[in-house]
Amino acid sequence: MDPRITPANAHVAARSLEGRLQAPRFVDPKARRIGPPVADLLRTPAGLRDRQLLHGESFEVLEIRDGYAFGQAGRDGYVGYVTAEALTDLPEPTHIVAARATHAYPAPDMKRPELCGLSFGTRLRVVSASGNFFETAEGWFVPKPHLRPANAPFKDPVTIAQLFFGTPYLWGGNSAWGIDCSGLVQAAYLACGLPCPGDSDQQEETLGTALPPDSPVQRGDILFWKGHVALAVDDRVMIHANAHHMAVAYEPVADAIARIVAQGDGPLTHHKRLLL
């Protein structure tokens, strides 16, 4: 079993795994939500970051021990640890942040000092409106143009990826303040209501239909290398979060293929297309 999507550790396992593996105890997960604007999803308590979760996203908690909660991200089933203080009990979201980033204010007044920044994909429950602002369940005020109903997905993943142009590269990042290659693809797909796992090897296994070698590239195609993924913008250019530019950047497909081979990271492993 892939430990990234198997909700079990040395102390506890999800009840859904009973009979499939051994564990000291099996428990039903408790649904919580992420409170800070961004929270790291860690491989081990106080360990390395695997992914990030955004405010309002769900997290299925199996155990809290020594200040860390072990569980599974609701968006993709990714397993890991978050700090216990990052968890809260927010109501079901009604809206998502649909701009690359926005601010939350203590009042419907853009001149007031902001409370925090919120990334694209942040999930909020709108409870009222005041002028050009929505009020959220947290008591925050967020500009109306920056929110979109959660039940109204976007249509084009590439358009979403392009929102992140210039965002700094961050290993394991999933926000407007730092994102990696698979985080960019996942943000684009989830915003369009399309399921998408968190890491590039998982995406290579599950997303789209593989095309024959040397197939023409078109907008929306997914290009994979070992440990890397990009989205085609058109028949010549792709967009990807990458360590070469240390940012989300555009790059000619042919140039990227040659550069990645030259730096020793191998050839294109798959050219895939989502067939709707």
C-alpha positions in Angstrom: 0.0 0.0 0.0 1.2 3.5 -0.8 1.8 5.2 2.6 0.8 8.6 1.1 -2.8 7.4 0.7 -3.0 4.7 3.4 -4.4 6.3 6.6 -2.4 4.2 9.1 0.7 4.7 11.3 2.3 2.8 14.2 -0.5 3.8 16.6 -3.8 3.9 14.7 -5.5 3.1 11.4 -8.7 4.2 9.7 -11.6 1.7 10.3 -11.9 1.3 6.6 -8.6 -0.6 6.6 -9.8 -3.2 9.2 -9.1 -6.6 7.8 -6.6 -5.3 5.3 -3.7 -4.5 7.6 -2.7 -4.9 11.3 -2.9 -1.9 13.6 -3.1 -1.4 17.4 -6.5 0.1 17.0 -8.9 1.2 14.3 -10.9 4.4 14.5 -13.4 6.4 12.6 -12.0 9.7 11.3 -13.2 13.0 12.7 -13.7 15.7 10.2 -12.0 19.0 11.0 -10.9 22.0 8.9 -7.7 23.9 8.4 -7.6 27.2 10.3 -4.4 29.1 9.2 -4.1 30.5 5.7 -1.7 27.7 4.9 -0.6 24.6 6.9 2.1 22.2 6.1 1.2 18.5 5.7 4.2 16.7 7.2 5.6 13.3 6.5 6.3 12.7 10.3 5.6 14.9 13.4 7.9 17.9 13.1 9.3 16.3 9.9 9.6 17.3 6.3 6.7 18.9 4.3 5.0 16.7 1.8 2.2 19.0 0.8 0.2 22.0 2.1 -3.4 22.5 3.0 -5.3 25.8 2.8 -7.7 27.5 5.1 -11.1 25.8 5.1 -10.0 22.6 3.5 -11.1 19.4 5.3 -8.8 17.1 7.2 -9.9 13.7 8.5 -8.3 13.3 11.9 -7.4 9.8 13.2 -5.3 10.7 16.2 -3.8 13.7 18.0 -0.6 13.0 19.9 2.1 15.3 21.2 0.7 18.4 19.5 0.3 16.8 16.0 -2.8 15.5 14.3 -2.4 12.4 12.1 -5.0 12.1 9.3 -5.9 12.4 5.7 -6.6 15.4 3.5 -10.1 15.6 2.2 -9.3 16.9 -1.2 -7.1 14.0 -2.3 -6.7 11.5 0.5 -3.0 12.5 1.1 -1.9 11.2 4.6 0.3 13.1 7.0 0.5 15.3 10.1 -0.5 18.8 10.8 -0.1 20.7 14.0 -3.1 20.2 16.2 -3.4 24.0 16.6 -3.9 24.3 12.8 -7.3 22.5 13.1 -10.6 24.2 13.7 -14.4 23.5 13.3 -15.6 25.7 10.5 -18.9 25.2 8.7 -19.2 23.7 5.2 -17.7 26.2 2.7 -19.9 27.9 0.2 -17.2 29.8 -1.8 -13.6 29.6 -2.9 -11.0 32.3 -3.4 -10.9 32.5 -7.2 -8.2 35.2 -7.5 -4.5 34.2 -7.2 -4.7 35.8 -3.7 -6.8 38.1 -1.6 -7.0 39.7 1.8 -9.3 39.2 4.7 -10.3 42.4 6.6 -11.9 43.0 10.0 -14.6 45.2 8.4 -15.9 46.0 4.9 -13.3 48.7 4.4 -10.2 48.2 2.2 -8.4 50.9 4.2 -8.4 48.8 7.4 -5.3 46.8 8.1 -5.8 43.3 6.7 -6.0 40.3 9.0 -4.3 37.9 6.7 -3.7 36.9 3.1 -5.7 34.0 1.5 -4.5 31.9 -1.5 -6.5 30.8 -4.5 -8.4 27.7 -3.5 -9.1 28.8 0.1 -12.5 27.7 1.1 -14.9 30.0 3.0 -18.5 30.1 4.1 -20.2 33.3 3.2 -22.9 34.5 5.7 -23.8 37.9 4.5 -22.8 40.8 2.2 -21.8 44.4 2.8 -21.2 46.7 -0.1 -18.3 45.2 -2.2 -17.5 42.6 0.5 -18.7 39.2 1.6 -18.7 38.5 5.3 -17.5 35.0 6.2 -18.2 32.6 9.1 -14.9 33.7 10.6 -16.1 37.3 10.8 -13.8 38.3 8.0 -14.7 40.5 5.1 -13.3 39.5 1.7 -13.8 41.4 -1.6 -16.7 40.0 -3.6 -14.8 39.9 -6.9 -12.2 37.5 -5.4 -14.7 34.8 -4.5 -16.6 32.2 -6.5 -19.4 29.8 -5.5 -17.8 26.4 -4.6 -20.4 24.7 -6.7 -19.4 26.6 -9.9 -16.2 25.0 -11.1 -14.0 26.6 -13.7 -13.9 25.1 -17.2 -10.2 25.3 -18.2 -7.4 24.0 -16.0 -4.7 25.9 -18.1 -6.4 29.2 -17.3 -6.1 28.4 -13.6 -2.5 27.4 -13.9 -1.8 30.7 -15.7 -3.2 32.6 -12.7 -0.1 31.4 -10.8 2.4 32.8 -13.3 5.4 34.2 -11.4 4.5 32.4 -8.2 7.7 31.3 -6.4 8.6 27.6 -6.6 8.3 25.8 -3.3 8.9 22.1 -2.8 5.6 20.6 -1.6 3.9 24.0 -2.0 0.2 24.4 -2.7 -0.5 28.1 -2.4 0.0 31.5 -4.1 3.0 32.1 -1.8 4.8 29.0 -3.1 3.9 26.0 -5.3 5.5 23.1 -7.0 4.8 21.3 -10.2 2.2 18.8 -9.0 0.7 21.5 -6.7 0.1 23.7 -9.8 -1.6 20.9 -11.7 -3.7 19.9 -8.7 -4.9 23.4 -8.1 -5.8 23.7 -11.8 -7.7 20.4 -11.9 -9.5 20.7 -8.6 -10.7 24.2 -9.4 -12.4 22.7 -12.5 -14.1 20.0 -10.4 -11.7 17.3 -11.7 -10.2 14.9 -9.2 -6.4 15.0 -8.9 -3.9 13.4 -6.6 -1.1 15.4 -5.0 2.2 14.1 -6.3 3.4 14.0 -9.9 3.9 10.2 -10.0 0.3 9.8 -8.8 -0.9 12.2 -11.4 1.1 10.4 -14.1 -0.6 7.2 -13.1 -4.2 8.5 -12.9 -4.7 11.6 -15.1 -5.7 11.5 -18.7 -5.1 9.1 -21.5 -1.6 8.3 -22.8 -0.9 9.5 -26.4 1.6 7.9 -28.8 5.1 9.3 -28.9 5.5 12.4 -31.1 1.8 13.2 -31.0 1.1 16.9 -31.6 0.7 18.9 -28.4 -2.4 20.8 -27.7 -3.8 23.1 -25.0 -4.5 21.2 -21.8 -2.2 18.2 -22.5 -0.2 17.0 -19.5 3.5 16.4 -20.0 5.4 14.2 -17.6 9.0 13.5 -16.7 10.4 11.5 -13.9 9.4 13.6 -10.9 8.0 16.5 -12.9 4.8 17.6 -14.7 3.7 20.5 -16.9 0.6 21.7 -18.7 0.6 22.6 -22.4 -0.7 26.2 -23.1 -0.8 25.6 -26.8 1.0 23.5 -29.4 4.4 25.0 -28.6 4.5 26.4 -25.0 3.9 24.9 -21.6 3.5 26.3 -18.1 5.0 24.6 -15.1 6.3 25.3 -11.6 10.0 24.4 -11.8 13.3 24.7 -9.9 15.1 25.9 -13.0 13.2 29.2 -13.0 12.3 28.9 -9.3 8.9 30.0 -10.3 5.8 29.2 -12.3 7.0 30.0 -15.8 6.2 29.6 -19.5 8.7 27.6 -21.5 8.7 26.2 -25.1 8.0 22.5 -24.9 10.9 21.6 -27.2 13.3 23.7 -25.2 12.1 22.1 -21.9 12.5 18.6 -23.2 16.1 19.3 -24.4 17.0 21.2 -21.2 15.7 18.5 -18.9 17.6 15.8 -20.8 20.7 17.9 -20.8 20.6 18.4 -17.0 20.4 14.6 -16.5 16.7 14.2 -15.5 15.8 12.1 -18.5 13.3 12.2 -21.4 9.6 12.9 -21.4 7.9 9.8 -19.9 4.3 10.4 -20.8 2.3 12.8 -23.0 -1.3 12.5 -21.8 -4.7 14.2 -22.6 -7.9 14.5 -20.6 -10.6 13.2 -22.9 -13.9 14.6 -21.7 
